[in-house]
């Protein structure tokens, strides 16, 4: 069983920064495609960023140039560095782990990010 625990959310003013962390239990982290998603009130969950096992990254257009994603395989942890935050970044942010070729897909419980104007 894979468990994901997010941390680092909070309240920040527009223009500020936050770093989210997602600690992953289990031995499959190194091969997992890791991602961050977010869901704002009344909206569907959307992709924010992903990072593959080889370090290839992908970002939503809305966060390009402001957010970075990284992983530390020794710590089984993935990070989302969020800079120049905007009120429209306010959402619950979820960590996701997808294990290739298995159909296995795991989610964290989410962490709230609120950006005030």
Residue pairs with C-beta under 8 A, 6 or more apart in sequence:
1 25
1 26
2 24
2 25
2 26
2 28
2 97
2 99
2 104
2 106
3 24
3 25
3 26
3 106
4 22
4 23
4 24
4 25
4 95
4 96
4 97
4 106
4 107
4 108
4 109
5 22
5 23
5 108
5 109
6 20
6 21
6 22
6 93
6 94
6 95
6 108
6 109
6 110
6 111
7 20
7 21
7 22
7 23
7 111
8 18
8 19
8 20
8 21
8 111
9 18
9 20
9 93
9 111
9 112
9 113
10 18
10 112
10 113
10 114
11 114
11 115
11 116
12 18
12 85
12 113
12 114
12 115
12 116
13 115
13 116
14 85
14 86
14 87
14 115
14 116
14 117
15 84
15 85
16 85
16 115
17 81
17 82
17 83
17 84
17 85
18 82
18 85
18 113
19 79
19 80
19 81
19 82
20 36
20 79
20 80
20 82
20 93
20 95
20 111
20 113
21 77
21 78
21 79
22 34
22 36
22 77
22 78
22 79
22 80
22 95
22 108
23 75
23 76
23 77
24 32
24 34
24 76
24 77
24 78
24 95
24 97
25 76
26 76
28 97
28 99
29 73
29 76
29 97
30 53
30 73
31 53
31 99
31 100
32 53
32 97
32 98
32 99
32 100
33 50
33 51
33 52
33 53
33 97
33 98
33 99
33 100
34 50
34 51
34 69
34 71
34 78
34 95
34 96
34 97
34 98
35 47
35 48
35 49
35 50
35 51
35 95
35 96
35 97
35 98
36 48
36 49
36 50
36 69
36 78
36 80
36 93
36 94
36 95
36 96
37 45
37 46
37 47
37 48
37 93
37 94
37 96
38 45
38 46
38 48
38 89
38 91
38 92
38 93
38 94
38 113
39 45
39 46
39 91
39 92
39 94
39 110
40 88
40 90
40 91
40 92
43 91
45 94
46 60
47 58
47 60
48 59
48 60
48 63
48 67
48 80
48 93
49 57
49 58
49 59
49 60
49 63
49 67
49 68
49 69
49 80
50 57
50 58
50 69
51 57
51 58
51 69
51 70
51 71
51 78
53 100
55 71
57 68
57 69
59 67
59 69
62 88
63 82
63 89
66 82
66 83
66 84
66 85
67 80
67 81
67 82
67 83
68 80
68 81
69 78
69 79
69 80
69 81
70 78
70 79
70 81
71 77
71 78
71 79
72 78
72 79
78 95
80 93
82 89
82 113
85 113
85 115
86 115
87 115
87 116
87 117
88 115
89 113
89 115
90 113
90 114
90 115
91 112
91 113
92 110
92 111
92 112
92 113
93 110
93 111
93 112
93 113
94 107
94 108
94 109
94 110
95 107
95 108
96 105
96 106
96 107
96 108
97 105
97 106
98 104
98 105
98 106
99 105
99 106
